[in-house]
Amino acid sequence: MSDASLRHALADYAARWPLEETPALFLELLDDPDDPFVRDRLAGHFTASAWLLSADGTRLLMTHHRKLGLWLQLGGHADGERDLALAALREAQEESGLTGLRVEPGIFDLDRHWIPEHKGVPGHWHYDARFVVRASDHEAFVVSEESLALAWRDVSELVGDPDVDASVRRMAVKWLARAAQGGVR
């Protein structure tokens, strides 16, 4: 994914979700002369996440994030990778140990969130592009050192769970709406 492809994907996302302000923030970051794809850019940088679903699309693999102490989708820093879909896929593979994963085209969700100071790294913004990633029938995961635990969760249960991060609940609503329109499988 080139910068032009990312710009197109962000425009497509903005057209699908016209009430969200996030795409404009992402486009602004993309235009920044400092490389927004590296974590050393502490004014904010791109990250990529995987909405990692079971093959049938009903369950999400979540991580109990070691640094943040929250149950979230898998993901991490772009680390120089300008194709954020590939970065999301890489993170899903590294954090789950699953093989045979496939990423679906298009950005599923965008989220800009604050990361607090940790071990001397000042607080900063993550501009997280989220992609749908599908597991194969093989779902036996391996917990990486980045996680306290991993668990498959029913997407429909996430919507009303007050202990789940608000952005995960938002993505669950988006996914279930897509399923209701027949776009899941």
C-alpha positions as CSV (number, residue, x, y, z in Angstrom):
1,M,0.0,0.0,0.0
2,S,1.6,3.3,-1.1
3,D,0.8,6.6,0.5
4,A,-1.5,7.2,-2.5
5,S,-3.3,3.9,-1.8
6,L,-3.6,4.8,1.9
7,R,-5.0,8.2,1.0
8,H,-7.6,6.5,-1.3
9,A,-8.4,4.0,1.5
10,L,-8.9,6.8,4.0
11,A,-11.2,8.7,1.5
12,D,-13.2,5.5,1.0
13,Y,-13.5,5.1,4.7
14,A,-14.6,8.7,5.1
15,A,-17.3,8.1,2.4
16,R,-18.6,5.1,4.3
17,W,-18.5,6.8,7.7
18,P,-19.2,10.5,7.0
19,L,-20.0,11.4,10.6
20,E,-16.6,10.3,11.8
21,E,-13.9,13.1,12.1
22,T,-11.0,10.6,12.4
23,P,-10.2,10.3,8.6
24,A,-9.2,14.0,8.4
25,L,-6.8,13.5,11.3
26,F,-5.2,10.5,9.6
27,L,-4.9,12.4,6.3
28,E,-3.2,15.3,8.2
29,L,-0.7,12.9,9.7
30,L,0.0,11.3,6.3
31,D,0.9,14.7,4.9
32,D,3.3,15.4,7.8
33,P,6.9,15.7,6.5
34,D,8.2,13.7,9.5
35,D,7.8,10.0,8.9
36,P,4.5,9.0,10.6
37,F,5.1,5.3,10.1
38,V,7.9,5.1,12.8
39,R,7.3,4.9,16.5
40,D,10.1,7.4,17.1
41,R,7.8,10.2,15.9
42,L,6.4,11.0,19.4
43,A,4.0,13.7,18.2
44,G,2.0,10.7,16.9
45,H,2.4,7.8,14.5
46,F,0.5,5.1,12.6
47,T,-0.3,1.8,14.2
48,A,-2.3,-1.1,12.7
49,S,-4.7,-3.5,14.3
50,A,-6.5,-6.7,13.3
51,W,-10.1,-7.3,14.0
52,L,-9.2,-11.0,14.0
53,L,-12.3,-13.1,13.5
54,S,-13.0,-16.8,13.5
55,A,-13.6,-18.3,10.1
56,D,-17.4,-18.0,10.5
57,G,-17.1,-14.3,11.6
58,T,-18.9,-14.7,14.9
59,R,-15.9,-14.6,17.4
60,L,-13.1,-12.1,17.9
61,L,-9.6,-13.0,19.2
62,M,-8.8,-10.5,21.9
63,T,-5.6,-9.8,23.8
64,H,-5.3,-8.8,27.4
65,H,-2.7,-6.2,26.6
66,R,0.3,-6.4,28.9
67,K,1.2,-2.6,29.0
68,L,-2.4,-1.2,29.0
69,G,-4.1,-3.9,31.1
70,L,-7.1,-3.8,28.8
71,W,-8.8,-6.5,26.6
72,L,-8.3,-5.2,23.0
73,Q,-7.9,-6.3,19.4
74,L,-4.5,-7.5,18.3
75,G,-2.2,-4.8,16.8
76,G,0.9,-2.7,17.1
77,H,3.3,-0.2,15.5
78,A,3.8,0.1,11.8
79,D,7.6,0.1,12.4
80,G,8.2,1.6,9.0
81,E,5.7,-0.5,7.1
82,R,3.7,1.8,4.9
83,D,1.2,-0.9,4.0
84,L,-0.9,-0.8,7.2
85,A,-2.9,-3.9,6.1
86,L,0.3,-5.8,6.0
87,A,1.3,-4.4,9.4
88,A,-2.0,-5.5,10.9
89,L,-1.5,-9.0,9.4
90,R,2.0,-9.2,10.8
91,E,0.9,-8.1,14.2
92,A,-2.0,-10.7,14.2
93,Q,0.4,-13.5,13.3
94,E,3.1,-12.4,15.8
95,E,0.6,-11.9,18.7
96,S,-1.5,-15.0,18.1
97,G,0.8,-17.6,16.6
98,L,-2.0,-18.4,14.1
99,T,-1.1,-19.3,10.5
100,G,-3.3,-19.1,7.4
101,L,-4.6,-15.7,8.3
102,R,-6.0,-13.5,5.5
103,V,-6.6,-9.8,5.6
104,E,-9.7,-8.4,3.9
105,P,-9.4,-5.3,1.7
106,G,-10.3,-1.9,3.0
107,I,-10.0,-0.1,6.4
108,F,-12.6,-1.5,8.8
109,D,-12.2,1.2,11.5
110,L,-10.0,4.2,12.5
111,D,-9.2,5.2,16.0
112,R,-6.9,7.9,17.4
113,H,-6.1,7.3,21.0
114,W,-3.7,8.5,23.6
115,I,-1.0,6.2,24.9
116,P,0.2,7.2,28.4
117,E,3.9,7.5,29.3
118,H,5.5,4.1,29.8
119,K,9.1,3.2,30.9
120,G,10.5,6.6,29.9
121,V,8.6,6.9,26.6
122,P,6.5,10.0,26.8
123,G,2.8,9.9,26.2
124,H,1.8,10.1,22.5
125,W,-1.0,9.6,20.0
126,H,-1.6,6.3,18.1
127,Y,-3.4,6.7,14.8
128,D,-4.7,3.1,14.5
129,A,-6.0,1.7,11.2
130,R,-8.0,-1.5,11.8
131,F,-8.4,-4.2,9.3
132,V,-10.6,-7.3,9.2
133,V,-8.4,-10.4,9.4
134,R,-9.9,-13.9,9.1
135,A,-8.6,-17.0,10.8
136,S,-8.7,-20.4,9.2
137,D,-10.4,-23.3,10.8
138,H,-7.2,-23.7,12.9
139,E,-7.8,-21.5,16.0
140,A,-5.3,-22.8,18.6
141,F,-3.4,-19.6,19.5
142,V,-0.1,-19.1,21.3
143,V,0.1,-16.2,23.8
144,S,3.0,-13.9,23.0
145,E,5.0,-11.9,25.5
146,E,3.0,-8.8,24.6
147,S,-0.2,-10.3,26.1
148,L,-1.2,-11.5,29.5
149,A,-3.8,-13.7,27.8
150,L,-5.7,-14.3,24.6
151,A,-9.3,-15.3,24.3
152,W,-12.0,-15.9,21.6
153,R,-15.0,-13.7,22.4
154,D,-18.5,-13.7,20.8
155,V,-18.7,-10.4,18.9
156,S,-22.4,-10.0,19.8
157,E,-21.5,-10.1,23.5
158,L,-18.9,-7.3,23.2
159,V,-21.6,-4.7,22.3
160,G,-23.1,-4.5,25.8
161,D,-20.0,-5.3,27.8
162,P,-19.1,-2.2,29.9
163,D,-15.6,-3.7,30.7
164,V,-14.7,-3.7,27.0
165,D,-12.9,-0.7,25.5
166,A,-15.3,1.7,23.8
167,S,-13.6,1.4,20.4
168,V,-14.0,-2.4,20.6
169,R,-17.7,-2.0,21.3
170,R,-17.9,0.4,18.3
171,M,-16.2,-2.1,16.0
172,A,-18.6,-4.9,17.3
173,V,-21.6,-2.7,16.4
174,K,-20.0,-2.1,12.9
175,W,-19.4,-5.8,12.4
176,L,-22.9,-6.8,13.5
177,A,-24.4,-4.2,11.2
178,R,-22.4,-5.5,8.3
179,A,-23.5,-9.1,9.2
180,A,-27.1,-8.0,9.2
181,Q,-26.7,-6.5,5.7
182,G,-25.3,-9.9,4.6
183,G,-21.7,-8.7,4.2
184,V,-20.0,-10.9,6.7
185,R,-19.2,-14.1,4.9
